[in-house]
Amino acid sequence: MNNRINEIRKQIRALRVSMLEAEAVMREQEQMAPDAKARIEFLLNPQAFSGFLPLLVMMLIFGGFAIAALQVVFRTSYLRAAVIVILSGAALFPAFFFLQPIFSMLLGSPFLLLMLFLTGVKQMDIKCCGFPETRSRTSHFAMYHSDIENVYTKLQQNHIKS
């Protein structure tokens, strides 16, 4: 009986020693190099965390909707859509640092972008469709509507013939 108790005590001592050694290894791994710690120190405060967390949540929500949109539009599997979103995000993240100054200089305001878009739509409406500028929007609508009615009646006539 005493031999059995002594064997158990030896095992307990061996386990204590191995736990102390493992704890020392863990402490060494937890300690970062001073230069590495200095680089991320600005992120370890509550203000930075409270600013980063909503951004991360917003990115996750956008990623989820992007995956769903890719799946619906291109009829891929959800896994393939997720891989596409992750790879494109990883590829575009470094490009952001180079392209952001250019785009912020050219498109500094969303209102400028909106005006540019509206100007382009007006020019496309005038030049591509052949409508003179003097026509009103209601006459454009009437012309489109009459064209649609003509196509519809031709389709009905062809369906009745066949």
C-alpha positions as CSV (number, residue, x, y, z in Angstrom):
1,M,0.0,0.0,0.0
2,N,2.8,2.4,0.9
3,N,4.5,1.6,-2.4
4,R,1.4,2.5,-4.3
5,I,1.1,5.8,-2.5
6,N,4.8,6.6,-3.1
7,E,4.3,5.9,-6.9
8,I,1.3,8.2,-7.0
9,R,3.3,10.9,-5.2
10,K,6.2,10.6,-7.7
11,Q,3.7,10.9,-10.6
12,I,2.2,14.0,-9.0
13,R,5.7,15.6,-8.5
14,A,6.6,14.8,-12.1
15,L,3.3,16.4,-13.3
16,R,4.0,19.5,-11.2
17,V,7.5,19.8,-12.7
18,S,6.2,19.4,-16.2
19,M,3.4,22.0,-15.6
20,L,6.0,24.5,-14.3
21,E,8.1,23.9,-17.3
22,A,5.1,24.4,-19.6
23,E,4.1,27.5,-17.8
24,A,7.6,29.0,-18.3
25,V,7.5,28.2,-22.0
26,M,4.0,29.9,-22.3
27,R,5.3,33.0,-20.5
28,E,8.2,33.2,-22.9
29,Q,5.8,32.9,-25.9
30,E,3.4,35.5,-24.5
31,Q,6.2,38.1,-24.3
32,M,6.6,40.0,-27.5
33,A,9.6,41.8,-28.8
34,P,9.7,45.4,-27.7
35,D,9.6,46.7,-31.3
36,A,6.7,44.5,-32.2
37,K,4.8,45.6,-29.1
38,A,5.5,49.3,-30.0
39,R,4.1,48.8,-33.5
40,I,0.7,47.6,-32.2
41,E,0.5,49.6,-29.0
42,F,-1.8,52.2,-30.6
43,L,-4.3,49.4,-31.3
44,L,-4.4,48.2,-27.7
45,N,-6.4,51.1,-26.3
46,P,-10.2,51.3,-25.9
47,Q,-10.7,54.1,-28.4
48,A,-9.0,52.2,-31.2
49,F,-10.9,49.0,-30.3
50,S,-14.2,50.8,-30.3
51,G,-13.4,52.3,-33.7
52,F,-12.1,49.0,-35.2
53,L,-14.9,46.8,-34.0
54,P,-17.8,48.5,-35.9
55,L,-15.6,48.6,-39.0
56,L,-15.0,44.9,-38.7
57,V,-18.7,44.2,-38.3
58,M,-19.5,46.4,-41.3
59,M,-17.0,44.5,-43.4
60,L,-18.4,41.1,-42.3
61,I,-22.0,42.3,-43.2
62,F,-20.8,43.5,-46.6
63,G,-18.9,40.3,-47.2
64,G,-22.1,38.3,-46.4
65,F,-24.1,40.3,-48.8
66,A,-21.4,40.1,-51.5
67,I,-21.3,36.4,-51.2
68,A,-25.1,36.2,-51.5
69,A,-25.0,38.5,-54.5
70,L,-22.3,36.5,-56.3
71,Q,-24.2,33.3,-55.6
72,V,-27.4,34.7,-57.1
73,V,-25.9,36.6,-60.1
74,F,-23.3,34.0,-61.2
75,R,-25.2,30.9,-59.9
76,T,-22.1,29.6,-58.1
77,S,-22.0,27.7,-54.8
78,Y,-21.8,29.6,-51.6
79,L,-18.3,28.2,-51.0
80,R,-17.0,29.4,-54.4
81,A,-18.6,32.8,-53.9
82,A,-17.0,33.0,-50.4
83,V,-13.6,32.2,-51.9
84,I,-14.1,34.8,-54.6
85,V,-14.9,37.5,-52.1
86,I,-12.0,36.6,-49.8
87,L,-9.5,36.5,-52.6
88,S,-10.7,39.7,-54.2
89,G,-10.6,41.4,-50.8
90,A,-7.1,40.2,-50.1
91,A,-6.0,41.4,-53.6
92,L,-7.6,44.8,-53.3
93,F,-6.6,45.6,-49.8
94,P,-3.0,46.4,-50.7
95,A,-4.2,48.2,-53.9
96,F,-6.3,50.5,-51.7
97,F,-3.2,52.2,-50.3
98,F,-2.0,53.1,-53.8
99,L,-5.4,53.9,-55.4
100,Q,-7.0,55.8,-52.5
101,P,-5.0,59.1,-52.9
102,I,-5.8,59.1,-56.6
103,F,-9.5,58.5,-56.2
104,S,-9.8,60.9,-53.3
105,M,-8.3,63.6,-55.5
106,L,-10.5,62.9,-58.5
107,L,-13.7,61.9,-56.7
108,G,-13.4,63.9,-53.5
109,S,-17.1,64.3,-53.1
110,P,-19.9,61.9,-53.7
111,F,-21.9,64.8,-55.1
112,L,-19.3,65.4,-57.8
113,L,-19.6,61.7,-58.7
114,L,-23.4,62.0,-58.9
115,M,-23.2,65.1,-61.1
116,L,-20.7,63.3,-63.4
117,F,-23.0,60.4,-63.6
118,L,-26.1,62.5,-64.4
119,T,-24.2,64.5,-67.0
120,G,-23.1,61.3,-68.7
121,V,-26.6,60.0,-68.7
122,K,-27.9,63.1,-70.3
123,Q,-25.2,63.1,-72.9
124,M,-25.9,59.4,-73.6
125,D,-29.6,60.1,-73.9
126,I,-29.0,62.8,-76.4
127,K,-26.2,61.3,-78.5
128,C,-26.9,57.6,-78.5
129,C,-30.6,57.6,-78.8
130,G,-30.8,60.4,-81.4
131,F,-33.2,62.5,-79.5
132,P,-32.9,66.2,-79.8
133,E,-32.5,68.3,-76.7
134,T,-35.7,70.1,-77.3
135,R,-37.9,67.1,-76.6
136,S,-39.3,66.7,-73.2
137,R,-39.0,63.6,-71.1
138,T,-42.8,62.9,-71.5
139,S,-42.3,62.7,-75.3
140,H,-39.4,60.2,-74.8
141,F,-41.7,58.1,-72.6
142,A,-44.5,58.2,-75.2
143,M,-42.1,57.2,-77.9
144,Y,-40.8,54.2,-75.9
145,H,-44.3,53.3,-74.9
146,S,-45.5,53.2,-78.5
147,D,-42.5,51.1,-79.5
148,I,-43.3,48.6,-76.7
149,E,-47.0,48.5,-77.8
150,N,-46.0,47.8,-81.4
151,V,-43.7,44.9,-80.4
152,Y,-46.4,43.5,-78.1
153,T,-49.0,43.6,-80.9
154,K,-46.7,41.9,-83.3
155,L,-45.9,39.2,-80.8
156,Q,-49.6,38.6,-80.3
157,Q,-50.3,38.4,-84.0
158,N,-47.5,35.9,-84.5
159,H,-48.8,33.8,-81.6
160,I,-52.3,33.8,-83.1
161,K,-51.0,32.8,-86.5
162,S,-49.1,29.8,-85.1
